[in-house]
């Protein structure tokens, strides 16, 4: 079982995810109401940007804590896992 840990920015990330969730619900409502496609695309772009920013915060937190601690203890698998996660995250952009 994986260790549960909290980082310095956990609360910030959770709050931002809540805002993105609300924003995406608003976009869904725009679609249901038949709003202009251009407006919807602009709002989806804003949601994507917010999600990318959340990813950046998590990545910085991970490098600053997990990776630093793992390297100090000689656990280089963390670097391999990080590289895989970065590849998957940026593949979506």
C-alpha positions in Angstrom: 0.0 0.0 0.0 1.3 3.5 -0.9 2.2 5.9 1.8 -0.3 8.8 2.2 1.5 12.1 2.4 0.6 15.8 2.3 2.6 18.5 0.7 2.9 22.2 1.3 0.4 23.0 -1.5 -2.2 20.3 -0.9 -4.9 22.8 0.2 -4.1 25.0 -2.8 -4.4 22.1 -5.2 -7.7 20.9 -3.7 -9.2 24.4 -3.8 -8.1 24.9 -7.5 -9.6 21.5 -8.4 -12.9 22.6 -6.8 -12.8 25.8 -8.9 -12.1 23.9 -12.1 -14.9 21.5 -11.3 -17.3 24.4 -10.9 -16.0 26.0 -14.1 -16.4 22.8 -16.0 -20.0 22.5 -14.7 -20.7 26.0 -16.0 -19.3 25.0 -19.4 -21.6 22.0 -19.4 -24.5 24.3 -18.7 -23.4 26.5 -21.6 -23.6 23.4 -23.9 -27.0 22.4 -22.5 -28.3 25.9 -23.2 -27.0 25.9 -26.7 -24.6 28.8 -26.2 -22.2 29.9 -29.0 -19.5 27.4 -29.7 -16.8 30.0 -29.7 -17.7 31.0 -26.2 -17.7 27.4 -25.1 -14.3 26.8 -26.7 -12.9 29.8 -24.9 -14.2 28.5 -21.6 -12.8 25.1 -22.2 -9.4 26.7 -23.0 -9.6 28.4 -19.6 -10.4 25.1 -17.9 -7.5 23.4 -19.6 -5.1 26.2 -18.6 -6.3 25.9 -15.0 -5.8 22.1 -15.0 -2.3 22.6 -16.5 -1.5 25.1 -13.7 -2.6 22.5 -11.1 -0.3 20.0 -12.7 2.6 22.5 -12.5 2.0 23.0 -8.8 1.9 19.3 -8.1 5.0 18.7 -10.2 6.9 21.4 -8.3 5.7 20.1 -5.0 6.7 16.5 -6.0 10.2 17.6 -7.1 10.7 19.7 -4.0 9.7 17.0 -1.6 9.4 13.5 -2.9 12.2 13.5 -5.4 14.6 15.3 -3.1 13.9 12.9 -0.3 14.2 9.9 -2.6 17.5 11.0 -4.1 18.9 11.6 -0.6 17.9 8.0 0.3 19.2 6.6 -3.0 15.8 5.7 -4.4 16.3 6.4 -8.0 13.0 4.7 -9.1 11.3 7.9 -8.1 13.1 9.6 -11.0 11.9 6.9 -13.4 8.4 7.3 -12.2 8.6 11.0 -12.5 9.8 10.8 -16.1 6.9 8.5 -16.9 4.4 10.8 -15.3 5.8 13.9 -17.1 5.6 12.0 -20.4 2.0 11.2 -19.8 1.1 14.7 -18.5 2.6 16.5 -21.5 1.3 14.0 -24.0 -2.1 15.4 -23.3 -1.2 18.9 -24.2 
